[in-house]
Structures are given as structure tokens and as C-alpha cells.
Amino acid sequence: MILLITSAAYAQKVDSVKLKQLNLQKKLNSDPEKASQINTIQEAYKLEVELVLANKLLSSKEKLEKIQVLVEEKNKKFRAVLTGVQKDTYKPVVKPVTSASGNLIH
């Protein structure tokens, strides 16, 4: 029973990733490989931000500094992958940074 639920959740996540890649591919008018690269960069960035936010040893200022570095690294990776036109087309939405408790980090 647990295996079925886990398998269904995994399949749903895989479908979600494929859908994101297809949407990116269409939006960027690119090949599947480039869309996959962009999606991988974005997902890795999200995970790294979540880890920073969950780190209870860091102050809000330290978290913000680390996240700013992560944003710069992500943008550098995007610039390396995207063409000039694609850079203008793909503007990832930057959400306000909040802590695990939901408080906005300044």
C-alpha cells in the first residue's frame, strides 16, 4: 500500500518535471536538452535556498547574504546556457525570501 502511494507520488513529480521542461522548451523555443538544463539549475537553486532558510545557525542577515550569492550563481549559470534572445524571454520569477516560519527575511 505504501509502495503504491510512493510510486504514485513519484510518478506525479516526474510528470510535473516533464511538464515544466516542455513549457520551458516552448517558451524558449529551444531543444529539450536546454530546457532540461534550465529546469535543473532552477530546481537546484530552490533546494539550496530551502537549505539556507532551514539553517537555524544563521542569522537573517547571513541567510540573505547566502541567498544573494545563490541568486548570482544561478543567474551566471543561466547566462551560460541561454542565447541573447532566450535571456530576454526567460525571466524567472523571484519570490520574496521567507524563513521556514514564513517571516520575510530582509
KOLVO-248985 format. One record per residue: residue number from 1; residue in one letter; x, y, z of N, C-alpha, C in turn. Coordinates in steps of 0.02 Angstrom, whole numbers, plus 50000, padded with zeros to 5 digits. Example, Ala and Ser with C-alpha at 12.3 -4.5 7.8 and 13.67 -1.06 7.14 Angstrom:
% KOLVO-248985
<k=1&r=A&n_X=50660&n_Y=49716&n_Z=50390&ca_X=50615&ca_Y=49775&ca_Z=50390&c_X=50660&c_Y=49835&c_Z=50390> .
<k=2&r=S&n_X=50642&n_Y=49888&n_Z=50354&ca_X=50684&ca_Y=49947&ca_Z=50357&c_X=50645&c_Y=50002&c_Z=50394> .
This chain:
% KOLVO-248985
<k=1&r=M&n_X=50041&n_Y=49940&n_Z=50000&ca_X=50000&ca_Y=50000&ca_Z=50000&c_X=50044&c_Y=50063&c_Z=50000> .
<k=2&r=I&n_X=50094&n_Y=50065&n_Z=50045&ca_X=50138&ca_Y=50122&ca_Z=50048&c_X=50177&c_Y=50129&c_Z=49983> .
<k=3&r=L&n_X=50198&n_Y=50073&n_Z=49955&ca_X=50235&ca_Y=50073&ca_Z=49892&c_X=50194&c_Y=50103&c_Z=49836> .
<k=4&r=L&n_X=50129&n_Y=50087&n_Z=49834&ca_X=50085&ca_Y=50116&ca_Z=49783&c_X=50078&c_Y=50191&c_Z=49790> .
<k=5&r=I&n_X=50071&n_Y=50214&n_Z=49851&ca_X=50064&ca_Y=50286&ca_Z=49863&c_X=50129&c_Y=50321&c_Z=49845> .
<k=6&r=T&n_X=50186&n_Y=50292&n_Z=49865&ca_X=50250&ca_Y=50321&ca_Z=49849&c_X=50261&c_Y=50322&c_Z=49774> .
<k=7&r=S&n_X=50245&n_Y=50268&n_Z=49740&ca_X=50253&ca_Y=50264&ca_Z=49668&c_X=50209&c_Y=50316&c_Z=49633> .
<k=8&r=A&n_X=50148&n_Y=50324&n_Z=49656&ca_X=50102&ca_Y=50372&ca_Z=49626&c_X=50129&c_Y=50443&c_Z=49636> .
<k=9&r=A&n_X=50154&n_Y=50458&n_Z=49696&ca_X=50181&ca_Y=50524&ca_Z=49710&c_X=50242&c_Y=50537&c_Z=49667> .
<k=10&r=Y&n_X=50285&n_Y=50487&n_Z=49660&ca_X=50345&ca_Y=50495&ca_Z=49618&c_X=50325&c_Y=50506&c_Z=49545> .
<k=11&r=A&n_X=50278&n_Y=50468&n_Z=49521&ca_X=50255&ca_Y=50475&ca_Z=49452&c_X=50227&c_Y=50544&c_Z=49440> .
<k=12&r=Q&n_X=50190&n_Y=50570&n_Z=49489&ca_X=50161&ca_Y=50637&ca_Z=49483&c_X=50217&c_Y=50689&c_Z=49480> .
<k=13&r=K&n_X=50269&n_Y=50680&n_Z=49521&ca_X=50325&ca_Y=50727&ca_Z=49521&c_X=50362&c_Y=50724&c_Z=49454> .
<k=14&r=V&n_X=50373&n_Y=50664&n_Z=49428&ca_X=50406&ca_Y=50657&ca_Z=49364&c_X=50366&c_Y=50691&c_Z=49309> .
<k=15&r=D&n_X=50300&n_Y=50681&n_Z=49310&ca_X=50256&ca_Y=50714&ca_Z=49261&c_X=50261&c_Y=50790&c_Z=49268> .
<k=16&r=S&n_X=50264&n_Y=50815&n_Z=49329&ca_X=50270&ca_Y=50887&ca_Z=49341&c_X=50335&c_Y=50914&c_Z=49312> .
<k=17&r=V&n_X=50390&n_Y=50878&n_Z=49322&ca_X=50455&ca_Y=50899&ca_Z=49296&c_X=50453&c_Y=50899&c_Z=49220> .
<k=18&r=K&n_X=50424&n_Y=50847&n_Z=49190&ca_X=50419&ca_Y=50844&ca_Z=49117&c_X=50378&c_Y=50901&c_Z=49090> .
<k=19&r=L&n_X=50323&n_Y=50917&n_Z=49124&ca_X=50280&ca_Y=50972&ca_Z=49103&c_X=50318&c_Y=51039&c_Z=49106> .
<k=20&r=K&n_X=50356&n_Y=51049&n_Z=49160&ca_X=50395&ca_Y=51110&ca_Z=49166&c_X=50445&c_Y=51115&c_Z=49109> .
<k=21&r=Q&n_X=50478&n_Y=51059&n_Z=49093&ca_X=50527&ca_Y=51059&ca_Z=49040&c_X=50494&c_Y=51074&c_Z=48972> .
<k=22&r=L&n_X=50436&n_Y=51045&n_Z=48960&ca_X=50401&ca_Y=51058&ca_Z=48898&c_X=50380&c_Y=51132&c_Z=48893> .
<k=23&r=N&n_X=50356&n_Y=51160&n_Z=48948&ca_X=50337&ca_Y=51230&ca_Z=48949&c_X=50397&c_Y=51275&c_Z=48936> .
<k=24&r=L&n_X=50454&n_Y=51258&n_Z=48968&ca_X=50515&ca_Y=51297&ca_Z=48958&c_X=50538&c_Y=51291&c_Z=48885> .
<k=25&r=Q&n_X=50536&n_Y=51231&n_Z=48859&ca_X=50557&ca_Y=51219&ca_Z=48790&c_X=50516&c_Y=51262&c_Z=48742> .
<k=26&r=K&n_X=50451&n_Y=51264&n_Z=48754&ca_X=50407&ca_Y=51303&ca_Z=48712&c_X=50420&c_Y=51378&c_Z=48720> .
<k=27&r=K&n_X=50425&n_Y=51400&n_Z=48783&ca_X=50436&ca_Y=51470&ca_Z=48797&c_X=50501&c_Y=51495&c_Z=48768> .
<k=28&r=L&n_X=50554&n_Y=51454&n_Z=48772&ca_X=50620&ca_Y=51474&ca_Z=48748&c_X=50631&c_Y=51458&c_Z=48674> .
<k=29&r=N&n_X=50583&n_Y=51422&n_Z=48645&ca_X=50591&ca_Y=51400&ca_Z=48576&c_X=50659&c_Y=51363&c_Z=48569> .
<k=30&r=S&n_X=50668&n_Y=51314&n_Z=48613&ca_X=50733&ca_Y=51280&ca_Z=48616&c_X=50724&c_Y=51205&c_Z=48613> .
<k=31&r=D&n_X=50780&n_Y=51171&n_Z=48617&ca_X=50779&ca_Y=51098&ca_Z=48617&c_X=50766&c_Y=51072&c_Z=48688> .
<k=32&r=P&n_X=50747&n_Y=51008&n_Z=48693&ca_X=50732&ca_Y=50980&ca_Z=48759&c_X=50792&c_Y=50981&c_Z=48807> .
<k=33&r=E&n_X=50852&n_Y=50975&n_Z=48780&ca_X=50912&ca_Y=50974&ca_Z=48822&c_X=50921&c_Y=51041&c_Z=48859> .
<k=34&r=K&n_X=50913&n_Y=51095&n_Z=48822&ca_X=50921&ca_Y=51161&ca_Z=48853&c_X=50867&c_Y=51173&c_Z=48905> .
<k=35&r=A&n_X=50806&n_Y=51154&n_Z=48890&ca_X=50752&ca_Y=51162&ca_Z=48939&c_X=50766&c_Y=51121&c_Z=49001> .
<k=36&r=S&n_X=50793&n_Y=51062&n_Z=48992&ca_X=50811&ca_Y=51019&ca_Z=49048&c_X=50866&c_Y=51051&c_Z=49090> .
<k=37&r=Q&n_X=50915&n_Y=51081&n_Z=49057&ca_X=50970&ca_Y=51114&ca_Z=49093&c_X=50943&c_Y=51172&c_Z=49135> .
<k=38&r=I&n_X=50900&n_Y=51212&n_Z=49107&ca_X=50871&ca_Y=51269&ca_Z=49143&c_X=50830&c_Y=51244&c_Z=49203> .
<k=39&r=N&n_X=50791&n_Y=51193&n_Z=49191&ca_X=50750&ca_Y=51165&ca_Z=49245&c_X=50794&c_Y=51138&c_Z=49301> .
<k=40&r=T&n_X=50848&n_Y=51104&n_Z=49283&ca_X=50894&ca_Y=51076&ca_Z=49333&c_X=50926&c_Y=51131&c_Z=49374> .
<k=41&r=I&n_X=50947&n_Y=51185&n_Z=49341&ca_X=50977&ca_Y=51242&ca_Z=49375&c_X=50927&c_Y=51272&c_Z=49424> .
<k=42&r=Q&n_X=50865&n_Y=51282&n_Z=49401&ca_X=50813&ca_Y=51313&ca_Z=49443&c_X=50796&c_Y=51269&c_Z=49503> .
<k=43&r=E&n_X=50790&n_Y=51204&n_Z=49491&ca_X=50772&ca_Y=51158&ca_Z=49547&c_X=50829&c_Y=51154&c_Z=49598> .
<k=44&r=A&n_X=50891&n_Y=51153&n_Z=49575&ca_X=50949&ca_Y=51151&ca_Z=49621&c_X=50950&c_Y=51215&c_Z=49663> .
<k=45&r=Y&n_X=50937&n_Y=51271&n_Z=49630&ca_X=50935&ca_Y=51335&ca_Z=49666&c_X=50881&c_Y=51335&c_Z=49720> .
<k=46&r=K&n_X=50822&n_Y=51311&n_Z=49704&ca_X=50767&ca_Y=51308&ca_Z=49753&c_X=50787&c_Y=51265&c_Z=49813> .
<k=47&r=L&n_X=50818&n_Y=51208&n_Z=49800&ca_X=50839&ca_Y=51164&ca_Z=49854&c_X=50892&c_Y=51198&c_Z=49898> .
<k=48&r=E&n_X=50940&n_Y=51231&n_Z=49867&ca_X=50992&ca_Y=51266&ca_Z=49905&c_X=50963&c_Y=51321&c_Z=49948> .
<k=49&r=V&n_X=50915&n_Y=51358&n_Z=49921&ca_X=50883&ca_Y=51412&ca_Z=49960&c_X=50846&c_Y=51382&c_Z=50020> .
<k=50&r=E&n_X=50810&n_Y=51327&n_Z=50008&ca_X=50774&ca_Y=51295&ca_Z=50063&c_X=50822&c_Y=51273&c_Z=50119> .
<k=51&r=L&n_X=50881&n_Y=51248&n_Z=50100&ca_X=50930&ca_Y=51227&ca_Z=50149&c_X=50957&c_Y=51287&c_Z=50189> .
<k=52&r=V&n_X=50969&n_Y=51342&n_Z=50155&ca_X=50992&ca_Y=51402&ca_Z=50190&c_X=50938&c_Y=51426&c_Z=50238> .
<k=53&r=L&n_X=50876&n_Y=51428&n_Z=50215&ca_X=50821&ca_Y=51452&ca_Z=50258&c_X=50810&c_Y=51407&c_Z=50318> .
<k=54&r=A&n_X=50823&n_Y=51343&n_Z=50311&ca_X=50812&ca_Y=51296&ca_Z=50365&c_X=50870&c_Y=51295&c_Z=50416> .
<k=55&r=N&n_X=50925&n_Y=51326&n_Z=50398&ca_X=50984&ca_Y=51327&ca_Z=50442&c_X=50972&c_Y=51374&c_Z=50501> .
<k=56&r=K&n_X=50963&n_Y=51345&n_Z=50559&ca_X=50947&ca_Y=51383&ca_Z=50619&c_X=51009&c_Y=51419&c_Z=50648> .
<k=57&r=L&n_X=51068&n_Y=51401&n_Z=50624&ca_X=51129&ca_Y=51432&ca_Z=50649&c_X=51144&c_Y=51499&c_Z=50617> .
<k=58&r=L&n_X=51110&n_Y=51514&n_Z=50562&ca_X=51122&ca_Y=51576&ca_Z=50526&c_X=51073&c_Y=51630&c_Z=50547> .
<k=59&r=S&n_X=51098&n_Y=51692&n_Z=50552&ca_X=51054&ca_Y=51749&ca_Z=50565&c_X=51017&c_Y=51766&c_Z=50501> .
<k=60&r=S&n_X=50967&n_Y=51808&n_Z=50506&ca_X=50930&ca_Y=51829&ca_Z=50447&c_X=50976&c_Y=51863&c_Z=50397> .
<k=61&r=K&n_X=51021&n_Y=51904&n_Z=50422&ca_X=51069&ca_Y=51939&ca_Z=50378&c_X=51114&c_Y=51889&c_Z=50342> .
<k=62&r=E&n_X=51138&n_Y=51838&n_Z=50377&ca_X=51181&ca_Y=51787&ca_Z=50346&c_X=51142&c_Y=51747&c_Z=50294> .
<k=63&r=K&n_X=51080&n_Y=51732&n_Z=50309&ca_X=51038&ca_Y=51696&ca_Z=50261&c_X=51029&c_Y=51737&c_Z=50198> .
<k=64&r=L&n_X=51014&n_Y=51800&n_Z=50206&ca_X=51004&ca_Y=51844&ca_Z=50148&c_X=51068&c_Y=51848&c_Z=50106> .
<k=65&r=E&n_X=51125&n_Y=51854&n_Z=50139&ca_X=51189&ca_Y=51857&ca_Z=50103&c_X=51201&c_Y=51793&c_Z=50064> .
<k=66&r=K&n_X=51189&n_Y=51736&n_Z=50095&ca_X=51199&ca_Y=51672&ca_Z=50061&c_X=51151&c_Y=51664&c_Z=50002> .
<k=67&r=I&n_X=51089&n_Y=51686&n_Z=50011&ca_X=51040&ca_Y=51680&ca_Z=49957&c_X=51059&c_Y=51726&c_Z=49900> .
<k=68&r=Q&n_X=51084&n_Y=51785&n_Z=49915&ca_X=51106&ca_Y=51831&ca_Z=49862&c_X=51162&c_Y=51799&c_Z=49820> .
<k=69&r=V&n_X=51208&n_Y=51764&n_Z=49853&ca_X=51261&ca_Y=51728&ca_Z=49817&c_X=51231&c_Y=51673&c_Z=49774> .
<k=70&r=L&n_X=51182&n_Y=51637&n_Z=49800&ca_X=51149&ca_Y=51584&ca_Z=49762&c_X=51114&c_Y=51613&c_Z=49700> .
<k=71&r=V&n_X=51082&n_Y=51671&n_Z=49708&ca_X=51048&ca_Y=51703&ca_Z=49651&c_X=51099&c_Y=51721&c_Z=49597> .
<k=72&r=E&n_X=51156&n_Y=51750&n_Z=49618&ca_X=51208&ca_Y=51768&ca_Z=49570&c_X=51235&c_Y=51707&c_Z=49534> .
<k=73&r=E&n_X=51246&n_Y=51652&n_Z=49571&ca_X=51270&ca_Y=51591&ca_Z=49540&c_X=51220&c_Y=51562&c_Z=49491> .
<k=74&r=K&n_X=51156&n_Y=51563&n_Z=49510&ca_X=51103&ca_Y=51538&ca_Z=49466&c_X=51101&c_Y=51580&c_Z=49402> .
<k=75&r=N&n_X=51102&n_Y=51645&n_Z=49409&ca_X=51099&ca_Y=51689&ca_Z=49351&c_X=51159&c_Y=51679&c_Z=49305> .
<k=76&r=K&n_X=51217&n_Y=51668&n_Z=49334&ca_X=51278&ca_Y=51655&ca_Z=49294&c_X=51269&c_Y=51590&c_Z=49254> .
<k=77&r=K&n_X=51242&n_Y=51540&n_Z=49285&ca_X=51230&ca_Y=51476&ca_Z=49250&c_X=51179&c_Y=51485&c_Z=49194> .
<k=78&r=F&n_X=51126&n_Y=51524&n_Z=49208&ca_X=51076&ca_Y=51539&ca_Z=49156&c_X=51108&c_Y=51573&c_Z=49097> .
<k=79&r=R&n_X=51149&n_Y=51624&n_Z=49111&ca_X=51182&ca_Y=51661&ca_Z=49056&c_X=51226&c_Y=51616&c_Z=49014> .
<k=80&r=A&n_X=51256&n_Y=51565&n_Z=49045&ca_X=51299&ca_Y=51519&ca_Z=49008&c_X=51260&c_Y=51473&c_Z=48962> .
<k=81&r=V&n_X=51197&n_Y=51460&n_Z=48979&ca_X=51156&ca_Y=51413&ca_Z=48941&c_X=51113&c_Y=51448&c_Z=48888> .
<k=82&r=L&n_X=51086&n_Y=51507&n_Z=48905&ca_X=51038&ca_Y=51539&ca_Z=48861&c_X=51071&c_Y=51584&c_Z=48808> .
<k=83&r=T&n_X=51038&n_Y=51589&n_Z=48751&ca_X=51059&ca_Y=51637&ca_Z=48700&c_X=51033&c_Y=51706&c_Z=48719> .
<k=84&r=G&n_X=51054&n_Y=51757&n_Z=48681&ca_X=51032&ca_Y=51826&ca_Z=48696&c_X=50956&c_Y=51834&c_Z=48696> .
<k=85&r=V&n_X=50924&n_Y=51807&n_Z=48645&ca_X=50851&ca_Y=51812&ca_Z=48640&c_X=50818&c_Y=51773&c_Z=48696> .
<k=86&r=Q&n_X=50844&n_Y=51714&n_Z=48712&ca_X=50815&ca_Y=51674&ca_Z=48765&c_X=50823&c_Y=51708&c_Z=48833> .
<k=87&r=K&n_X=50879&n_Y=51744&n_Z=48843&ca_X=50889&ca_Y=51780&ca_Z=48905&c_X=50834&c_Y=51833&c_Z=48915> .
<k=88&r=D&n_X=50815&n_Y=51865&n_Z=48859&ca_X=50762&ca_Y=51915&ca_Z=48863&c_X=50694&c_Y=51882&c_Z=48875> .
<k=89&r=T&n_X=50685&n_Y=51822&n_Z=48847&ca_X=50621&ca_Y=51786&ca_Z=48853&c_X=50612&c_Y=51755&c_Z=48921> .
<k=90&r=Y&n_X=50665&n_Y=51725&n_Z=48949&ca_X=50659&ca_Y=51689&ca_Z=49012&c_X=50681&c_Y=51732&c_Z=49070> .
<k=91&r=K&n_X=50634&n_Y=51757&n_Z=49106&ca_X=50647&ca_Y=51796&ca_Z=49166&c_X=50614&c_Y=51760&c_Z=49224> .
<k=92&r=P&n_X=50654&n_Y=51719&n_Z=49260&ca_X=50623&ca_Y=51682&ca_Z=49315&c_X=50595&c_Y=51729&c_Z=49368> .
<k=93&r=V&n_X=50540&n_Y=51709&n_Z=49396&ca_X=50508&ca_Y=51748&ca_Z=49448&c_X=50547&c_Y=51739&c_Z=49512> .
<k=94&r=V&n_X=50564&n_Y=51794&n_Z=49543&ca_X=50599&ca_Y=51791&ca_Z=49606&c_X=50549&c_Y=51807&c_Z=49661> .
<k=95&r=K&n_X=50536&n_Y=51757&n_Z=49701&ca_X=50487&ca_Y=51766&ca_Z=49755&c_X=50522&c_Y=51797&c_Z=49816> .
<k=96&r=P&n_X=50485&n_Y=51833&n_Z=49857&ca_X=50515&ca_Y=51860&ca_Z=49918&c_X=50542&c_Y=51802&c_Z=49961> .
<k=97&r=V&n_X=50599&n_Y=51813&n_Z=49991&ca_X=50631&ca_Y=51761&ca_Z=50031&c_X=50600&c_Y=51761&c_Z=50100> .
<k=98&r=T&n_X=50575&n_Y=51703&n_Z=50120&ca_X=50545&ca_Y=51696&ca_Z=50186&c_X=50580&c_Y=51640&c_Z=50224> .
<k=99&r=S&n_X=50577&n_Y=51646&n_Z=50289&ca_X=50606&ca_Y=51594&ca_Z=50331&c_X=50558&c_Y=51535&c_Z=50334> .
<k=100&r=A&n_X=50580&n_Y=51481&n_Z=50366&ca_X=50538&ca_Y=51421&ca_Z=50372&c_X=50473&c_Y=51437&c_Z=50409> .
<k=101&r=S&n_X=50474&n_Y=51487&n_Z=50452&ca_X=50413&ca_Y=51506&ca_Z=50489&c_X=50369&c_Y=51552&c_Z=50449> .
<k=102&r=G&n_X=50392&n_Y=51571&n_Z=50389&ca_X=50351&ca_Y=51613&ca_Z=50346&c_X=50365&c_Y=51687&c_Z=50352> .
<k=103&r=N&n_X=50414&n_Y=51706&n_Z=50394&ca_X=50431&ca_Y=51776&ca_Z=50402&c_X=50476&c_Y=51800&c_Z=50346> .
<k=104&r=L&n_X=50463&n_Y=51859&n_Z=50321&ca_X=50503&ca_Y=51888&ca_Z=50267&c_X=50573&c_Y=51903&c_Z=50294> .
<k=105&r=I&n_X=50624&n_Y=51883&n_Z=50256&ca_X=50693&ca_Y=51898&ca_Z=50275&c_X=50714&c_Y=51961&c_Z=50239> .
<k=106&r=H&n_X=50739&n_Y=52010&n_Z=50276&ca_X=50760&ca_Y=52073&ca_Z=50246&c_X=50833&c_Y=52072&c_Z=50232> .
